């Protein structure tokens, strides 16, 4: 029986152009509103692809920090860059390219990445926690649709009764539990009991741990850059380094670090020993450095008991979390300069810079206290000097066998009174007057063990070569986030391995009463497996479960036969399946 609509009394309504195009009336979408817009923005921010994009953007944003000089590391280089590039430098400074890692745009990317990861991981962890506490999902009605499906019949031997479906399901649940599955028996006491099992929940735990560890890395790096510091100091034998701001040759604090927080420990260099290769059978490697050892005295704080330590390459000294590394060494000749008035204007070790493998070292000495004119010296220290009259002197060995100083001397205004910073290893000789040089009529100043005193021309004073000491270059680091970053890295690596190699699988087993091909009573067992994602080990797992179950029931006096199920949801598919070895029939083949 059908009914028809009453006839219309007026003309049909005119269809709008949009309705004719879409096949229906216009639909007016509601406005998002401020709250809806915030929800939409939060959803976009907490997507995993957004977090990956922000991670890539953070890496790109860090590139200018390695291209342009940074003010926190070297303000002089920043000033030189802006002086040499006035227009570009001004714009780069406005865009904070000289303060990349403390800039507003870098901090914004960093914070957005942190918020995005938190928004991704926390809800995901909560969802997995609820899934962990929940029972495995219900048994599907048609197990033959699963990627891996098996079915076979169990009948009693020698006229014995077939095992009851409930007993078969109980045995299956016990064996699955031994295999590491968490199980839940369903429909117990009915004609078609089943068991649902699941394993591999640690895979998602590894995924969550990996992302939480990424958050830990971000937090640790932020803590290290905010509250850490690093610095360098050159220490000559017999001298000490005190961990105060004035004790550093260069000091780079973290963004929020206060120099007043420095722990005032001290390190005194007692002795430095360098070991060189002395094997004459291998001339190419003769004189190559083999080992460096610095014997130091450490005092953890003022008034504390001093202790002896050994500092070596790749074996840093750790004092209260502050690590001191041995990064360089060289010679420091002890020089005394007497000015034209007969006063000692300078006396002490002068740090040199090695320039080759035999420790030919360049030297710069500025004497602003000399009178009537300031004095400056540049030259070389040759540890093992050779070369006679008319020959170019050179060093043939890094060891201190025949030390010799060869200097050029100057007098005039050194420019130190202007207050502008200068490189201690560079002497600007342009405004100075030359006294001694290799190409000068006075010749170079040459000092060695046989001739230790040289009188400067024009009554400017004397230079004396007193001794040669060793020095070491120390690199001091304090990074409070290093331990957290290392632990987070280990956790991330472990979580990644877990998520890669643990497979998440589900197994459902159902047992019903039936008959084999000979018409004898039997219990029909049917099971299927499903993996979350790609799992090449799913089929071997199905075969392994078949071996476990058939082995269990063979030991109990049960025989496997071709099955004909009479009860249960999978009876038709089970009866239609072909036989295989041991009565196991794959339902998907």
C-alpha positions as CSV (number, residue, x, y, z in Angstrom):
1,X,0.0,0.0,0.0
2,X,1.3,3.5,-0.9
3,X,0.3,7.0,-0.3
4,X,0.8,10.1,-2.4
5,X,1.4,13.7,-1.3
6,X,-1.5,16.1,-1.7
7,X,-1.4,18.2,-4.8
8,X,0.2,21.6,-4.4
9,X,-2.0,24.6,-4.7
10,X,0.8,27.0,-5.8
11,X,3.7,27.2,-8.2
12,X,6.8,25.1,-7.2
13,X,9.5,27.0,-5.4
14,X,12.3,28.3,-7.5
15,X,15.6,26.4,-7.0
16,X,18.6,28.5,-6.2
17,X,21.7,28.2,-8.5
18,X,23.7,26.6,-5.6
19,X,21.0,24.0,-5.1
20,X,20.9,23.1,-8.7
21,X,24.7,22.7,-8.7
22,X,24.9,20.5,-5.6
23,X,21.6,18.7,-5.9
24,X,20.2,20.1,-2.6
25,X,19.2,23.2,-0.8
26,X,21.8,25.7,0.6
27,X,23.3,24.8,4.0
28,X,24.4,27.7,6.1
29,X,27.5,26.7,8.1
30,X,27.6,28.0,11.7
31,X,30.3,30.5,12.6
32,X,33.2,29.0,14.7
33,X,33.2,31.8,17.2
34,X,36.2,32.6,19.5
35,X,36.0,29.3,21.4
36,X,35.6,27.2,18.3
37,X,38.5,29.0,16.7
38,X,40.7,28.3,19.7
39,X,39.7,24.6,19.6
40,X,40.5,24.5,15.9
41,X,43.9,26.1,16.5
42,X,44.7,23.7,19.4
43,X,43.7,20.7,17.2
44,X,46.0,21.9,14.4
45,X,48.9,22.6,16.9
46,X,48.7,19.2,18.6
47,X,48.9,17.2,15.3
48,X,52.0,15.0,14.9
49,X,52.7,16.5,11.5
50,X,52.6,20.0,13.0
51,X,55.2,18.8,15.6
52,X,57.4,17.4,12.9
53,X,57.1,20.7,10.9
54,X,58.1,22.7,14.0
55,X,61.1,20.4,14.6
56,X,62.3,21.0,11.1
57,X,61.6,24.7,11.4
58,X,63.6,24.8,14.7
59,X,66.6,23.3,12.9
60,X,66.3,25.8,10.1
61,X,66.0,28.7,12.6
62,X,69.3,27.6,14.2
63,X,71.3,28.0,11.0
64,X,71.8,31.8,11.3
65,X,73.4,31.2,14.7
66,X,76.3,29.3,12.9
67,X,76.5,31.8,10.0
68,X,76.5,35.2,11.8
69,X,78.6,36.0,14.9
70,X,76.7,35.9,18.1
71,X,76.8,38.7,20.7
72,X,76.8,36.4,23.7
73,X,79.9,34.6,22.4
74,X,82.0,37.3,20.7
75,X,80.7,40.9,21.0
76,X,83.8,42.2,19.2
77,X,83.1,40.1,16.1
78,X,79.5,41.5,16.1
79,X,80.8,45.0,16.2
80,X,83.3,44.4,13.4
81,X,80.6,42.8,11.3
82,X,78.2,45.8,11.8
83,X,81.1,48.2,11.1
84,X,82.0,46.4,7.8
85,X,78.3,46.0,6.8
86,X,76.5,49.0,8.2
87,X,73.2,48.7,6.3
88,X,72.9,44.9,6.4
89,X,74.2,44.7,9.9
90,X,71.6,47.2,11.2
91,X,68.8,45.1,9.7
92,X,70.2,41.8,11.0
93,X,70.5,43.3,14.5
94,X,66.9,44.4,14.3
95,X,65.9,40.9,13.3
96,X,68.0,39.5,16.2
97,X,70.3,37.5,14.0
98,X,73.2,38.3,16.3
99,X,71.2,36.9,19.3
100,X,69.6,33.9,17.5
101,X,69.1,31.6,20.5
102,X,67.6,34.2,22.7
103,X,65.5,35.9,20.0
104,X,61.8,36.1,20.2
105,X,61.2,34.1,17.0
106,X,63.5,31.3,18.0
107,X,61.9,31.1,21.5
108,X,58.5,31.1,19.9
109,X,59.3,28.1,17.7
110,X,60.9,26.3,20.6
111,X,57.8,26.9,22.9
112,X,55.4,26.0,20.1
113,X,57.2,22.7,19.6
114,X,57.2,22.0,23.3
115,X,53.4,22.7,23.5
116,X,52.7,20.7,20.4
117,X,54.6,17.6,21.7
118,X,52.8,17.9,25.1
119,X,49.5,18.2,23.3
120,X,50.3,15.1,21.2
121,X,51.8,12.9,23.9
122,X,49.7,13.5,27.0
123,X,46.3,12.6,25.5
124,X,47.9,9.7,23.6
125,X,49.3,8.3,26.9
126,X,46.0,8.7,28.7
127,X,44.2,6.9,25.8
128,X,46.7,4.1,25.9
129,X,46.4,3.8,29.7
130,X,42.6,3.4,29.3
131,X,43.1,0.8,26.5
132,X,45.6,-1.1,28.8
133,X,43.1,-1.3,31.6
134,X,40.3,-2.4,29.3
135,X,39.6,-6.0,28.3
136,X,40.5,-7.2,24.8
137,X,37.7,-6.4,22.2
138,X,34.8,-8.8,21.7
139,X,35.1,-11.8,19.4
140,X,34.1,-11.1,15.8
141,X,31.2,-13.1,14.4
142,X,33.1,-14.1,11.2
143,X,36.7,-15.0,12.1
144,X,37.3,-16.2,8.5
145,X,37.6,-12.6,7.4
146,X,40.7,-12.0,9.5
147,X,44.1,-11.9,7.8
148,X,45.1,-15.2,9.5
149,X,42.4,-17.8,10.1
150,X,42.6,-21.5,11.0
151,X,39.9,-24.2,11.9
152,X,40.0,-27.9,12.8
153,X,38.0,-30.5,14.6
154,X,38.8,-32.3,17.8
155,X,37.3,-35.8,18.3
156,X,37.8,-38.4,21.0
157,X,39.9,-41.5,20.3
158,X,38.7,-45.0,20.5
159,X,35.1,-44.0,21.1
160,X,36.0,-41.5,23.8
161,X,33.9,-38.3,24.0
162,X,35.1,-35.2,22.3
163,X,36.4,-32.4,24.6
164,X,33.7,-29.9,25.7
165,X,33.9,-26.4,24.0
166,X,34.3,-24.8,27.4
167,X,37.3,-27.0,28.2
168,X,38.9,-26.3,24.8
169,X,38.5,-22.5,25.3
170,X,39.9,-22.7,28.8
171,X,43.0,-24.6,27.5
172,X,43.4,-22.1,24.7
173,X,43.2,-19.2,27.2
174,X,45.8,-20.8,29.4
175,X,48.2,-21.4,26.5
176,X,47.7,-17.8,25.2
177,X,48.4,-16.4,28.7
178,X,51.7,-18.4,28.7
179,X,52.5,-16.8,25.3
180,X,52.3,-13.3,26.9
181,X,48.7,-12.5,25.9
182,X,46.2,-10.9,28.1
183,X,43.0,-12.9,27.8
184,X,39.3,-12.6,28.4
185,X,36.9,-15.6,28.2
186,X,33.6,-14.7,26.6
187,X,30.2,-16.4,26.5
188,X,31.3,-19.0,29.1
189,X,28.6,-21.6,29.6
190,X,27.0,-21.1,26.2
191,X,27.2,-23.4,23.1
192,X,29.9,-21.2,21.5
193,X,32.3,-19.9,24.1
194,X,35.3,-17.9,23.0
195,X,38.4,-16.2,24.2
196,X,39.8,-12.8,23.1
197,X,43.5,-12.2,23.6
198,X,45.8,-9.3,23.0
199,X,49.6,-8.7,23.2
200,X,52.1,-6.0,22.3
201,X,50.7,-3.3,24.4
202,X,54.3,-2.3,25.2
203,X,54.7,-1.2,21.6
204,X,52.5,1.8,22.2
205,X,54.3,2.3,25.6
206,X,57.5,2.6,23.6
207,X,56.0,5.1,21.3
208,X,54.8,7.2,24.2
209,X,58.2,6.9,26.0
210,X,59.9,8.0,22.8
211,X,57.9,11.2,22.5
212,X,58.1,11.9,26.2
213,X,61.9,11.5,25.9
214,X,61.9,14.1,23.1
215,X,60.2,16.5,25.6
216,X,62.9,15.6,28.1
217,X,65.6,16.4,25.5
218,X,64.0,19.8,24.8
219,X,63.7,20.6,28.5
220,X,67.3,19.5,29.2
221,X,68.7,21.5,26.3
222,X,66.8,24.6,27.5
223,X,68.0,24.2,31.0
224,X,71.6,23.8,29.8
225,X,71.4,26.9,27.5
226,X,69.7,29.0,30.2
227,X,71.7,28.1,33.3
228,X,75.0,26.7,31.9
229,X,78.3,28.4,31.0
230,X,81.6,27.8,29.3
231,X,84.9,29.5,29.4
232,X,88.6,29.2,28.5
233,X,91.8,29.9,30.5
234,X,95.5,29.5,29.9
235,X,97.4,28.4,33.0
236,X,101.2,28.4,33.2
237,X,103.1,26.0,35.5
238,X,103.0,27.3,39.0
239,X,100.0,29.4,38.5
240,X,96.4,28.8,39.5
241,X,92.9,29.2,37.9
242,X,90.1,30.3,40.3
243,X,86.6,29.8,39.1
244,X,85.5,33.4,39.2
245,X,84.6,35.8,36.4
246,X,87.9,37.6,36.5
247,X,89.7,34.3,36.4
248,X,88.6,33.6,32.8
249,X,90.3,34.6,29.6
250,X,86.9,34.3,27.9
251,X,83.6,33.5,29.5
252,X,80.2,32.7,27.8
253,X,77.3,32.5,30.2
254,X,73.9,31.0,29.6
255,X,71.0,33.3,28.8
256,X,69.8,33.4,32.5
257,X,73.1,32.6,34.2
258,X,74.5,35.0,36.8
259,X,78.2,35.1,37.3
260,X,77.7,35.4,41.0
261,X,76.6,31.7,41.0
262,X,80.1,30.5,40.1
263,X,81.5,28.0,42.6
264,X,85.0,29.4,43.7
265,X,87.1,26.3,43.3
266,X,90.7,26.6,42.2
267,X,93.1,24.5,40.0
268,X,96.9,25.0,40.2
269,X,99.1,23.6,37.5
270,X,102.0,21.9,39.3
271,X,103.6,20.2,36.4
272,X,103.0,19.5,32.8
273,X,104.7,16.7,30.8
274,X,104.4,16.0,27.1
275,X,105.6,12.7,25.7
276,X,106.9,12.6,22.1
277,X,107.7,9.7,19.9
278,X,111.5,8.9,20.1
279,X,111.4,5.8,17.8
280,X,114.3,6.4,15.3
281,X,113.2,3.4,13.2
282,X,110.2,5.4,12.0
283,X,111.5,8.8,10.9
284,X,108.1,10.0,9.6
285,X,106.6,9.8,13.1
286,X,109.6,10.9,15.1
287,X,108.7,13.7,17.4
288,X,104.9,13.2,17.1
289,X,103.1,13.7,20.4
290,X,102.0,10.6,22.2
291,X,100.6,11.7,25.5
292,X,100.0,14.9,27.6
293,X,99.7,14.8,31.4
294,X,99.0,17.7,33.7
295,X,99.5,17.3,37.4
296,X,97.2,19.7,39.3
297,X,96.2,20.6,42.8
298,X,92.4,21.1,43.3
299,X,90.7,22.9,46.1
300,X,86.9,22.5,46.0
301,X,86.3,25.7,47.9
302,X,88.2,28.3,50.0
303,X,89.5,26.6,53.1
304,X,88.9,23.0,51.8
305,X,91.6,20.4,51.9
306,X,93.7,20.5,48.6
307,X,93.9,17.2,46.6
308,X,96.1,16.0,43.8
309,X,94.6,15.2,40.5
310,X,95.8,14.2,37.0
311,X,94.3,15.9,34.0
312,X,94.7,14.3,30.6
313,X,93.2,14.6,27.1
314,X,89.7,13.1,27.1
315,X,89.9,12.7,30.9
316,X,88.4,15.9,32.3
317,X,88.5,17.1,35.8
318,X,85.0,17.2,37.5
319,X,84.5,19.6,40.4
320,X,80.9,19.9,41.5
321,X,79.5,19.3,38.1
322,X,81.9,21.7,36.4
323,X,84.2,19.8,33.9
324,X,87.6,21.1,33.0
325,X,89.1,19.7,29.8
326,X,92.8,19.8,28.7
327,X,92.6,21.3,25.1
328,X,96.0,22.7,24.4
329,X,99.5,23.3,25.6
330,X,102.7,25.1,24.7
331,X,105.8,26.9,25.9
332,X,105.8,30.2,27.9
333,X,109.3,31.8,28.0
334,X,110.0,33.9,31.1
335,X,111.2,37.3,30.0
336,X,112.3,40.4,31.9
337,X,112.2,43.8,30.2
338,X,114.0,46.8,31.7
339,X,113.0,50.2,30.3
340,X,115.2,53.2,29.4
341,X,114.9,54.5,32.9
342,X,116.4,51.4,34.4
343,X,113.2,50.1,35.9
344,X,111.8,46.6,35.4
345,X,108.7,47.2,33.3
346,X,107.8,43.6,32.8
347,X,108.8,40.2,34.2
348,X,107.0,36.9,33.8
349,X,106.0,34.1,31.4
350,X,104.7,35.0,28.0
351,X,102.3,32.5,26.4
352,X,103.3,31.5,22.8
353,X,101.2,29.9,20.1
354,X,102.6,26.7,18.4
355,X,102.5,27.0,14.6
356,X,103.9,23.6,13.6
357,X,104.6,20.0,14.7
358,X,108.0,20.9,16.2
359,X,106.4,23.7,18.4
360,X,107.8,26.6,16.6
361,X,105.8,29.2,18.5
362,X,104.9,32.8,17.8
363,X,105.2,35.3,20.5
364,X,103.8,38.8,21.2
365,X,104.8,40.9,24.2
366,X,103.4,44.4,24.9
367,X,105.0,46.5,27.7
368,X,102.9,49.5,28.3
369,X,104.6,50.4,31.5
370,X,108.0,51.0,29.9
371,X,109.4,54.5,30.0
372,X,110.1,56.9,28.3
373,X,108.4,54.9,25.5
374,X,106.2,51.9,25.5
375,X,107.8,48.8,24.0
376,X,106.4,45.9,21.9
377,X,108.0,42.7,20.8
378,X,107.0,40.0,18.2
379,X,109.0,36.9,17.3
380,X,109.5,33.2,17.6
381,X,110.5,30.7,20.3
382,X,112.4,27.7,18.8
383,X,112.4,24.8,21.4
384,X,115.3,23.0,19.7
385,X,117.0,25.6,17.5
386,X,119.5,24.8,14.8
387,X,121.2,27.0,12.2
388,X,124.5,28.9,12.3
389,X,125.7,32.2,10.9
390,X,123.9,33.1,7.7
391,X,121.3,30.4,8.0
392,X,117.7,30.7,8.7
393,X,117.2,29.4,12.3
394,X,114.6,26.8,12.8
395,X,113.4,24.2,15.3
396,X,113.9,20.5,14.6
397,X,112.3,18.9,17.6
398,X,109.3,19.7,19.9
399,X,111.3,19.0,23.0
400,X,113.1,21.7,24.9
401,X,116.7,20.9,24.0
402,X,118.1,24.3,22.8
403,X,115.5,27.0,23.3
404,X,116.1,30.3,21.4
405,X,114.2,33.5,21.2
406,X,114.2,35.6,18.0
407,X,112.4,38.9,18.4
408,X,111.7,42.1,16.6
409,X,111.3,45.2,18.9
410,X,109.3,48.4,18.5
411,X,108.6,51.5,20.6
412,X,105.8,54.0,20.5
413,X,102.2,54.2,21.6
414,X,100.7,50.7,21.8
415,X,97.1,52.1,21.9
416,X,96.2,50.4,25.1
417,X,95.3,53.6,26.9
418,X,92.2,54.2,24.6
419,X,90.2,51.5,26.4
420,X,89.5,49.6,23.2
421,X,89.9,45.8,23.5
422,X,92.9,44.3,21.7
423,X,94.0,40.8,20.8
424,X,96.9,39.8,23.1
425,X,98.4,37.7,20.3
426,X,98.5,40.6,17.7
427,X,100.7,43.7,17.8
428,X,99.7,46.6,15.5
429,X,103.2,47.8,14.4
430,X,102.0,50.5,12.0
431,X,102.0,53.4,14.5
432,X,105.2,52.1,16.1
433,X,108.9,52.7,15.3
434,X,111.0,49.7,14.6
435,X,114.1,49.0,16.7
436,X,115.1,45.5,15.8
437,X,114.1,43.2,12.9
438,X,115.7,40.5,10.7
439,X,115.9,43.0,7.8
440,X,116.9,45.9,10.1
441,X,120.4,47.2,10.4
442,X,120.3,46.4,14.1
443,X,119.2,42.8,13.3
444,X,116.8,40.7,15.4
445,X,117.0,40.2,19.1
446,X,118.5,36.7,19.6
447,X,118.5,35.2,23.1
448,X,119.5,31.7,24.1
449,X,121.3,29.8,26.9
450,X,124.6,31.3,25.9
451,X,123.4,34.9,25.5
452,X,120.5,35.7,27.7
453,X,120.6,39.5,27.8
454,X,120.2,41.9,24.9
455,X,120.5,45.7,25.1
456,X,118.0,47.6,23.0
457,X,119.2,50.3,20.6
458,X,118.8,54.0,21.4
459,X,118.9,53.4,25.1
460,X,115.4,51.9,25.2
461,X,116.4,49.3,27.8
462,X,117.2,45.6,27.9
463,X,115.6,42.2,27.3
464,X,116.5,39.1,29.3
465,X,115.6,35.5,28.6
466,X,115.3,33.9,32.1
467,X,113.6,30.5,31.7
468,X,111.0,28.5,29.8
469,X,107.8,27.0,31.4
470,X,105.0,24.9,30.0
471,X,101.4,26.1,29.9
472,X,98.0,24.4,29.3
473,X,94.8,25.6,27.7
474,X,91.7,24.7,29.8
475,X,88.2,24.5,28.6
476,X,85.7,24.8,31.4
477,X,82.1,23.7,30.9
478,X,79.0,23.6,33.1
479,X,75.9,22.1,31.6
480,X,73.2,21.3,34.2
481,X,71.0,19.7,31.5
482,X,73.6,17.3,30.2
483,X,72.6,14.4,32.4
484,X,68.9,14.9,31.7
485,X,69.6,15.0,27.9
486,X,71.6,11.8,28.1
487,X,68.9,10.0,30.1
488,X,66.3,11.3,27.7
489,X,68.3,10.1,24.7
490,X,68.6,6.6,26.2
491,X,64.8,6.6,26.9
492,X,64.1,7.7,23.4
493,X,66.3,5.1,21.9
494,X,64.7,2.4,24.1
495,X,61.2,3.6,23.2
496,X,62.1,3.6,19.5
497,X,63.4,0.0,19.7
498,X,60.2,-1.0,21.5
499,X,57.9,0.6,18.9
500,X,59.9,-1.0,16.0
501,X,60.3,-4.5,17.2
502,X,57.3,-5.2,19.4
503,X,54.2,-6.3,17.4
504,X,50.7,-5.7,18.6
505,X,48.4,-8.6,17.8
506,X,45.0,-9.8,18.7
507,X,43.8,-13.4,18.7
508,X,40.2,-14.7,19.0
509,X,39.4,-18.4,19.6
510,X,35.9,-20.0,19.4
511,X,34.9,-23.6,20.1
512,X,31.5,-25.2,19.1
513,X,30.0,-28.6,19.0
514,X,30.0,-30.3,15.6
515,X,31.0,-33.4,13.7
516,X,33.9,-34.6,11.5
517,X,33.6,-35.9,7.9
518,X,32.8,-39.3,9.2
519,X,29.8,-38.0,11.1
520,X,31.4,-38.6,14.5
521,X,30.9,-36.0,17.2
522,X,33.7,-33.5,17.5
523,X,34.5,-30.0,18.8
524,X,35.2,-27.5,16.1
525,X,38.0,-25.0,17.0
526,X,38.3,-21.8,15.0
527,X,40.7,-19.0,15.6
528,X,41.9,-15.9,13.8
529,X,44.7,-13.3,14.2
530,X,44.8,-9.6,13.5
531,X,47.8,-7.3,13.6
532,X,47.8,-3.5,14.1
533,X,49.7,-2.3,11.1
534,X,52.0,-4.4,9.0
535,X,53.3,-7.5,10.8
536,X,55.3,-10.1,8.7
537,X,55.4,-12.4,11.7
538,X,51.6,-12.8,12.0
539,X,51.5,-16.0,9.9
540,X,54.4,-17.7,11.9
541,X,52.5,-16.8,15.0
542,X,49.4,-18.5,13.7
543,X,51.4,-21.6,12.9
544,X,53.0,-21.6,16.3
545,X,49.7,-21.3,18.1
546,X,48.4,-24.3,16.0
547,X,51.4,-26.4,17.1
548,X,50.8,-25.5,20.7
549,X,47.2,-26.4,20.7
550,X,47.4,-29.6,18.7
551,X,50.3,-30.7,20.9
552,X,48.3,-30.0,24.0
553,X,45.2,-32.0,22.8
554,X,47.2,-34.9,21.3
555,X,48.8,-35.4,24.7
556,X,45.3,-35.5,26.2
557,X,44.2,-38.4,23.8
558,X,42.3,-36.2,21.3
559,X,42.5,-36.7,17.6
560,X,42.3,-34.1,14.9
561,X,39.9,-34.8,12.0
562,X,38.1,-32.9,9.3
563,X,35.4,-30.8,10.9
564,X,31.8,-30.2,10.3
565,X,30.4,-27.6,12.7
566,X,26.7,-27.7,13.7
567,X,26.7,-24.8,16.1
568,X,28.3,-21.3,16.2
569,X,28.8,-18.2,14.0
570,X,31.7,-19.7,11.9
571,X,30.1,-23.1,11.2
572,X,29.5,-22.6,7.5
573,X,33.0,-21.3,6.8
574,X,34.6,-24.0,8.9
575,X,32.7,-26.8,7.1
576,X,33.7,-25.5,3.7
577,X,37.4,-25.2,4.5
578,X,39.9,-27.7,3.0
579,X,42.1,-30.0,5.1
580,X,45.8,-29.5,5.7
581,X,48.4,-31.3,7.7
582,X,47.3,-32.2,11.3
583,X,43.7,-31.2,10.4
584,X,44.5,-27.5,10.3
585,X,42.8,-25.6,7.5
586,X,43.7,-22.0,6.7
587,X,40.5,-20.1,6.2
588,X,42.2,-17.4,4.0
589,X,43.9,-19.6,1.5
